[in-house]
C-alpha cells in the first residue's frame, strides 16, 4: 500500500492491501472522510475528495481531482475520469469520462436526473 504526502484519512477508514503483485495507492493531497472503505488494488489520484460512508470496490481507479459525495459506491474494475463529481447516494457501475457529473442509482448524468425528477415532481408532486 502506498499513501503519498499530504493525504488525510479520517477515522474508521478501511484500506485493503493489494493482491497479486499490484498496488493500492492513494495520491498526494487526497482527503478521505470517516467510514470509507477502499478495496484492494484501488488507485486514487491526486487531490481527490471522498466523503463519509463511501465504498470503492477492488481494482477501481479514480483519476486526479475526483469528488465522491457521501454514501456513494464505486463498482470494481472501473475508472472515474479526472475532475468528475459523483453526487451523494449514487452507485456507479461503469467507467465515466473526465469531467463527468453523475447522480443516482444507477448513476446517470446529473442533468438527465434533474430533468427526470422535475418531471416526476410536476406529475406527482405534493399538491396532487
C-alpha positions in Angstrom: 0.0 0.0 0.0 1.3 3.4 -0.9 0.0 6.6 0.7 1.5 9.7 -0.8 2.3 13.0 1.0 -0.4 15.3 2.4 -3.1 12.6 2.4 -5.7 13.0 5.2 -7.5 9.8 6.3 -10.5 10.1 8.7 -11.5 7.7 11.5 -12.7 4.2 10.8 -11.4 4.1 7.2 -10.7 0.7 5.8 -8.0 0.4 3.1 -7.4 -3.1 1.8 -3.9 -4.0 0.9 -3.1 -5.1 -2.7 -3.4 -8.6 -4.1 -1.5 -10.3 -6.9 1.6 -8.0 -7.1 -0.3 -4.7 -7.7 -0.6 -1.7 -5.5 -3.3 0.1 -3.5 -2.3 3.7 -4.0 -3.7 7.0 -2.6 -2.4 10.1 -4.4 -0.9 13.2 -3.0 -3.3 15.7 -1.3 -6.3 13.3 -1.3 -8.8 13.8 1.6 -10.8 10.8 2.9 -13.6 11.3 5.4 -14.8 8.9 8.1 -16.2 5.4 7.5 -14.9 4.9 3.9 -13.9 1.5 2.5 -11.2 1.3 -0.2 -10.8 -2.1 -1.7 -7.7 -3.9 -2.8 -5.7 -2.6 -5.8 -7.6 0.7 -5.9 -5.7 3.6 -7.3 -6.8 7.1 -6.2 -5.3 10.1 -8.0 -4.0 13.4 -6.6 -6.3 15.9 -4.8 -9.4 13.7 -4.6 -12.1 14.2 -2.0 -14.0 11.1 -0.7 -16.7 11.9 1.9 -18.2 9.8 4.6 -19.7 6.3 4.1 -18.4 5.8 0.6 -17.2 2.4 -0.8 -14.7 1.9 -3.6 -14.6 -1.7 -4.8 -11.4 -3.6 -5.7 -9.3 -2.5 -8.7 -11.3 0.7 -9.3 -9.3 3.7 -10.5 -10.1 7.4 -9.6 -8.1 9.9 -11.6 -6.9 13.2 -10.3 -9.4 15.7 -8.7 -12.4 13.3 -8.4 -15.0 14.2 -5.7 -17.3 11.4 -4.3 -20.1 12.6 -2.0 -21.5 10.7 1.0 -22.9 7.2 0.9 -21.8 6.6 -2.7 -20.4 3.4 -4.1 -18.0 2.7 -7.0 -18.1 -0.7 -8.6 -14.9 -2.8 -9.2 -12.7 -2.6 -12.2 -13.9 0.8 -13.5 -12.3 4.2 -14.0 -13.7 7.5 -12.9 -12.2 10.2 -15.1 -10.3 13.2 -13.8 -12.3 16.1 -12.2 -15.5 14.1 -12.1 -18.2 14.5 -9.4 -20.3 11.7 -8.0 -23.2 13.1 -6.0 -24.5 11.7 -2.7 -26.1 8.3 -2.5 -25.0 7.3 -6.0 -24.0 3.9 -7.3 -21.5 3.9 -10.3 -21.4 0.7 -12.2 -19.5 1.7 -15.3 -16.5 3.8 -16.2 -17.0 7.6 -16.6 -15.2 10.1 -18.8 -13.2 13.0 -17.4 -15.3 15.9 -16.1 -18.5 13.9 -15.6 -21.2 14.8 -13.1 -23.2 11.7 -12.1 -26.0 11.1 -9.6 -28.5 8.3 -8.7 -28.8 4.6 -8.6 -27.6 3.6 -11.1 -25.6 6.8 -11.6 -26.7 8.8 -14.6 -25.6 12.2 -15.9 -26.7 15.0 -13.5 -28.7 17.0 -16.0 -30.6 13.9 -17.0 -31.5 13.1 -13.4 -32.5 16.6 -12.7 -34.9 16.6 -15.6 -36.3 13.2 -14.6 -37.0 14.4 -11.0 -38.5 17.7 -12.2 -41.0 15.8 -14.5 -41.8 13.3 -11.7 -42.4 16.1 -9.2 -44.7 18.0 -11.7 -46.7 14.9 -12.3 -46.9 13.5 -8.7 -46.0 16.5 -6.5 -47.2 17.2 -3.0 -50.4 19.0 -4.1 -51.9 16.3 -6.2 
